[in-house]
């Protein structure tokens, strides 16, 4: 039942564990994997924000072109942007407009189509592309668009139609 002990008090016939990984080795590997996955998540978050900014700018351009086609075809211009139903432009677009995300602002001299409110992270990417795309900014849908685009808490981004 009992094994004999040798001179230096070790059990005869017992070989030390020589296969597998120690707990420390496993913890180090898990820590490295956690750090790498954290970095990937940060990069993915940035890529998603940049993609959303590009989508917003593309949507504004598409709606601008749709408005220009609408005004030529209907031979009409918008006199009161607050009463215009932006969803009537859907016939000139390849998908439906989320009316609550878009707004019109303007007067007799100029008209803007805006999108918002925009998340702060996305706002930074839009700000980087604002000048080359002719984008304006404002703090709300009822405030006159300013140039150049200024990012804020949840800003609106605008493109001039006329």
C-alpha positions in Angstrom: 0.0 0.0 0.0 2.6 2.5 1.0 5.5 3.1 -1.3 9.0 3.3 0.1 10.7 6.6 0.5 14.2 7.1 -0.7 17.0 8.9 1.0 15.9 12.4 -0.1 12.3 11.7 0.9 10.9 11.1 -2.6 8.4 8.4 -3.3 9.9 5.6 -5.5 8.1 5.0 -8.7 6.7 8.5 -9.0 7.8 10.5 -11.9 7.1 14.2 -11.9 4.5 15.6 -14.3 6.2 16.1 -17.6 3.3 16.5 -20.0 0.8 19.3 -20.5 0.9 23.0 -19.7 1.2 24.7 -16.3 -1.5 27.0 -15.0 0.8 30.0 -15.5 1.4 29.1 -19.1 -2.3 28.8 -19.8 -3.0 32.2 -18.0 -0.3 33.9 -20.1 -1.8 32.6 -23.3 -5.3 33.7 -22.3 -4.0 37.1 -21.4 -2.3 37.5 -24.7 -5.5 36.4 -26.6 -7.5 38.9 -24.5 -5.2 41.7 -25.5 -5.3 40.8 -29.1 -9.0 40.5 -29.2 -9.4 43.9 -27.5 -7.3 45.5 -30.2 -9.4 43.9 -32.9 -12.6 45.1 -31.2 -11.2 48.7 -31.2 -10.2 48.5 -34.8 -13.6 47.0 -35.8 -15.4 49.8 -33.9 -13.4 52.5 -35.8 -14.1 50.8 -39.1 -17.8 50.6 -38.4 -18.0 54.3 -37.5 -16.1 55.2 -40.6 -18.4 53.1 -42.7 -21.5 54.8 -41.2 -20.0 58.2 -41.9 -19.5 57.2 -45.6 -23.1 55.8 -45.7 -24.5 59.1 -44.3 -22.6 61.2 -46.9 -23.7 58.9 -49.7 -27.3 59.1 -48.5 -27.2 62.9 -48.5 -25.8 63.0 -52.0 -28.4 60.5 -53.3 -31.2 62.5 -51.7 -29.8 65.7 -53.1 -29.9 64.2 -56.6 -33.4 62.8 -56.0 -34.6 66.2 -55.0 -33.1 67.8 -58.2 -34.8 65.1 -60.3 -38.1 65.7 -58.5 -37.9 69.5 -58.9 -37.2 69.2 -62.6 -39.8 66.5 -63.3 -42.5 68.2 -61.2 -41.4 71.6 -62.3 -41.7 72.8 -58.7 -39.5 74.0 -55.9 -40.1 73.7 -52.2 -41.5 76.9 -50.8 -41.8 75.8 -47.2 -39.3 73.1 -46.3 -41.1 72.4 -43.0 -44.2 71.1 -44.8 -42.4 69.0 -47.5 -42.7 65.3 -47.2 -39.2 64.0 -47.9 -40.6 60.4 -48.5 -42.0 61.6 -51.9 -38.3 61.4 -53.1 -38.3 57.6 -52.7 -39.4 57.1 -56.3 -36.0 58.5 -57.3 -34.0 56.4 -54.8 -33.2 52.7 -54.6 -34.5 52.3 -51.1 -36.9 53.8 -48.6 -36.0 57.0 -46.6 -36.1 56.9 -42.9 -37.9 60.2 -42.6 -37.1 60.7 -38.9 -33.4 60.8 -39.7 -33.6 63.4 -42.5 -34.8 67.0 -42.5 -35.0 70.0 -44.8 -34.0 73.5 -43.9 -34.1 76.6 -46.1 -35.6 79.7 -47.5 -36.1 81.3 -50.9 -32.4 81.6 -51.5 -31.0 78.3 -50.3 -32.1 74.8 -49.4 -30.3 72.1 -47.3 -31.0 68.4 -46.7 -29.7 67.2 -43.4 -29.2 64.0 -41.5 -29.1 63.5 -37.8 -28.6 63.4 -34.9 -25.2 61.7 -35.5 -23.2 59.8 -32.9 -20.1 61.6 -31.7 -17.7 58.9 -33.0 -19.3 59.0 -36.5 -19.3 62.8 -36.3 -15.5 62.8 -36.2 -15.2 60.8 -39.4 -17.7 63.1 -41.2 -15.7 66.1 -40.0 -12.7 64.7 -41.8 -14.6 64.4 -45.1 -16.7 67.6 -44.7 -14.7 70.0 -46.8 -14.2 67.8 -49.8 -18.0 66.9 -49.8 -19.3 70.4 -49.1 -20.9 69.5 -45.9 -22.4 72.0 -43.4 -23.2 71.4 -39.7 -25.6 72.5 -37.0 -26.6 71.5 -33.5 -30.2 70.7 -34.4 -32.6 70.3 -37.3 -34.1 73.7 -36.7 -30.8 75.6 -36.6 -29.3 77.1 -39.8 -26.5 75.0 -41.2 -23.0 76.5 -40.8 -19.9 76.0 -42.9 -17.6 74.3 -42.3 -19.1 71.3 -40.6 -18.6 71.4 -36.8 -18.8 68.2 -34.8 -20.6 68.3 -31.4 -22.5 66.1 -29.1 -25.1 64.9 -31.6 -24.8 67.3 -34.6 -26.8 67.4 -37.8 -24.9 67.3 -41.1 -26.2 69.1 -44.1 -25.6 69.3 -47.8 -26.7 72.2 -49.9 -29.2 71.5 -52.6 -29.6 74.9 -54.1 
